[in-house]
Amino acid sequence: MKAALVRELGSVDDIEVAEVADPVAGRGQVVIDVAACAVNFPDVLMVRGQYQERPELPFVAGQEVAGVVSAIGEGVTEVQIGDRVIGSVGVGGFAEKAVARESSVYPLPDGVDMVHGAAFMTTYGTSWHALAERAAIRPGETLLVLGAGGGVGLAAVDIGRALGARVLAAASSPEKLALAKQYGAEQGIDYSVDDLREGIKAFTGGRGVDVVYDPVGGALSEQALRSTAWEGRFLVVGFAAGDIPKVPLNLALLKGCSIVGVFLGSRAARDPAAHRASMLTLIDRWRQGQLNPHVSRTFDLDHVPAALHVLADREALGKVVVTTS
């Protein structure tokens, strides 16, 4: 099969499409003929050697796929050959075939195409875990989403709206803010030109936001933390800006607020049953039309480096997806 191979850590431009052996399903695993694989920021970090987990070289990046099951391993009972599925594979998605654990595979809802199917699990799973479970956001609460035009950010806007929150989107361009408003944000702040804290004050009447969703990091994090309400929740999701902020912890004391880590992969590994139940709940909302992943660009398998550059350069609007044909 063809796969986008990482032979050494460093630049995404060094990824090489090569012929490699087809994967084989082990016990409890399935092989998926990949139609589409979404691009996520951890893919960029993994190729650079900057992610929490380092696969053994050479490896194929790509964490979430949509396709058709072509083989099943011993002990697989719920998934059958020919099923249309979405799946979390960890690594191996930028290829014509990928292996996933049966427990990490879910039915693709009827009427959903493969491209949008691939765009759901990681960003929506992360944002659901963050907002519904870690922050326990309630209807009527205010939610600030940083990086609101990107993959996880736009998913957070969509989920926040679905959970009844009043969403304030913050992003780096008018185009990204316009998209966030289409997904339910009441107002937007362009932090490339506007003052973030003043915008939060105006939106909340000076009270501060109940929940901050931060996948960006950098200088924005402390500004947002200073703008939380009493007993607010600050969700640490990622560091797309590149800098891991060092915030004054006295802010948490003074505001009675919580700084809460969000790591979907670790949660899934530590409590797979709870993770699967959450994903099934989330997929059911998707099936009912309450949620709608946005795909702005697609690339074929020969252009994985270009797809990764869109995320590395923070140009993505919603999701970017790699297709195999």
N, C-alpha and C positions, 0 to 999 in steps of 0.2 A: 504494500500500500504506500501511498504518498503521505509524508508527514513533514511538518515544519520543525526541523531539528535544531536544538541548542547544543552545540558541541563545546562551547566555553562560555563562561560568564562574562558579561560586559555589555556591549551595545546590541540593541535589538536588530540593528542592520546586519549583524553577523549570522542571523538565523538562516538556515539553508534548507530548502525543500529537497528531500531525498527519498529514495525507496528504502523502506525498512520492512522487517518481517511483520506479518499480520499478528495482532494480539490474540491470545487464547484465554478463554474464560476458565478461571480456576473455581474452586468450590465457593459457592455463594455469589458468584460473579456472572455478569452478562457482557456480551460484546454488542456494541451499538454501531451500526453503519451510520456514520455522522453525516447529517445534512447541513448542520450549522453549529458553530461554536462561538459564543459571545466572548468579547474582549473585556477584561477587567483590569483595574490598576494593579492588583497583586501580580498579574502576569508580567507586567513591566518590571516590577521589583524583583520577581523571581529570576527573570533573564539577567538582570543586573547583579544578582547575588545579594540583594538588599532585603529579601523577604525573611520572615521568621523561620520558614522551612526551606531547606536547600536540597532539591532532588539530586540524586547521583547523576553525573554527566555520562553520556549525553542524555538529554531528556526532551520531551515534547511538552510545551506549555499549553495552556488552555484548560479551564476549570469546569465549564458547564456547556453541555451539548444538547442537541435535539436530533433525533433520528429514529431508526427502526432497529429493533433487536434482531440480530442475525445468528446468535448462538447463546446458549445458556450452559452454565457449569453445574456440577453436581450439587444437589441440595437446593436449587432454585425452584420455588413453588408458585410464586405469585406472578411472575413475569413469563411471557411466552414469546417464542420466535414469531416475528411479524408485528409485535406491539409497537405502536407509535409512542415514544417516550421522551421525557426530558430527564437528564441525569447530571449529578455532580461527580466528576471524575478526578478532581484534585489536580492531576497533570495528565497530558495525553490528548487533549481535546482538539488541537490544531492538526488533525489527521483525518484520513478517510474512515478509520475505525478506532474505537476507544473502548476500554474496559471500565466497568463501574460495578460497585457492589450492588446487589439486588436492593438492599435497604436504602440506597441513594438514588433509586430510579423511581419515577412517578409517571402515571399516564398523562399524555399530552391531551388537554381538553379538546373535545370536538370543535371543529371550526377554526382552530388556531394553527397558523402555518408554522413551519419549522424555524424560520428566522425569528419570529416573535417568541416562539417557544424557548429558544436558546437564550433569550434575553431576560428571562424571568428569575431564575432560582437564586442567583448570588445577590443581586442588588435588592430584589424584593424580600428575599429571605433575611438579609442583613437588616434592612429597614424595619421589617416586621418585628424581628427579635429586639431591635433597639427600642422602637416606640411602644409596641404592645406589651412586651415582656420586661425589658430592663427599665424603661421609664414609666410604664403603666399609665400612659397618657389618657386623659379623660376628656369627654366631649366638652367643648367650650374653653379648654385651656389653650394658651398661645404657644405656638411652635415656631422657632427660628431654624431654618434649614440653610446652612452654609453650602456653597457649591451646588446650588439648587438646580442648575441646568445639566449637571453630569448624571452618570448612571445611578449611583446610590442616592444622590441628592434628589433627583426627579422622582425616584421611587418613594423617598421619604415624603415628598410633597403629596404624592398620590395616596399613600397610605395614611398620612396625617389627616388629609381631607376625609377619607373614608371612615376614619375613627372619630370624626367630629371635631377635630382641632381647628383653631383659626391659624392659618399658616402664613408666615412672613418669609418670603424667599429672598435669599441674598446670593448674588452671583456677580460675575466679572464682565457682563456685557448685556446690553438691552435685548439681544436675541435670546440669550439664555433665560432672562427674566420673563420675556413674552411667552416662552414655552412653559415655564413654571406656572404662570397665571392660567394658561390653558388647562393645566392639570389641577387647578384648585387653589393656588396661592391667592390670598386676598390682596396683598401688596408686595412690592419688591424693592430691594435696595441694590443698586449697582455700586459695589464697594470699590470699584476701580476709580470712581469719581466722587462718590457720596460718603459721608461719615456714617459708619455702621451704627455707632452708639446713639447718634441723634435719630437715625431712622427707627431704631428699636423703641426709643422713648416716645416718638410720635405714634407708633403703632399701638403701644400698650398704655398710653396716657401716663408715662413715667413710672409705671409699676414694674416693668421688666418682664421678660418672657419666662413661661413656666418650664419649657424644655428647649434645650439647644441641641441640634443635631450637627456634629462637626466632623466631616470627612476630609477637611482641608488642612487644619493645623496652621503653623506659622503664626504671623502677627495677629491674625483674626481671632485666634482662640481666646487670648486674654481679654480682648475687647468684648467678646460675646459673654465670657464668664462674668465680667464686671456688670453685664446688663441682664443677669438672671434675676428673677423675682425671689422673694423669700421662699425657702424650701423648693427652689427650682432643681432641675436635673440637667446636668451637662453631660452629653453622650459623646465619648471619645470613640470615633469610628475609623479614622485614618488620617494620613498626613500627605495629601496630594501636593501640598505646597513644597514639600521636601524637608521642611524644618520641623522637628519635634519641639513644641513649645515647653518652656519651663515657667509655669504659672505660680504666682504667690499663693500659697495654701491658706493664708489668712483670709482670702476672699471666701473660701468655703465656710470658714468659721463665721465671718461677719454676716453672710447671707443665709446661713443654715442650709446651704445647697449641697447636693451630692454630685460628685464627679464619677461617672459610671463608664466602665470599659465595655466595649461591644466587640466580640470576636466570635463570629458565627462558626468558623471552622472548629475552634476549640470546643465550643458548646456542643456541636454535633458529635464530636469524638467522645466527649465526656458523658453525654446523656443522649444517646441516639434515639431512644424511644420518644423522649419529649421533643426532640428536634423534628422527628418524622411527623408527630402529631401536629406541631406548629405548621409545618409545610403543607400538610393536607388541609388544614384550616385555611391557609393562605391561598392555596390552589382552588379551593371551593369558592372563595370570594372572587377569584379571577374568572372562574367558570360562570359565575352569576353576573359578570360584567361590571363589578365594582372597581376593578383595577385594570390598567391598560398599559403594558410596557411600550415605550417609544424607541424605535430603532431609526436612527438618522442616516447611517451609512453602512454599506456592506462591502466586503472585499473578498476576493477569491483566495484560495489556499496559497497561491504563489505570491501573494502580497501581504502576508502576515506582518512583516516589518512596518509597512505603511499603516496598517491598522493599529499596531501598537503605538506608533508615533502620534496618532490622533489623541490617545489618552495621555501619553507622556507629555505632550505639549498643551494639555488641558483644553483641547478644542472640541471635545465630544459634546453633542447635544443628546442626552439620553444615552442609548446603547449603540455600540459598534459591534458588528457581527461578521465573522468569517464564514463563508460557505464553501462547500467542497466541489461545487460544479457551477 
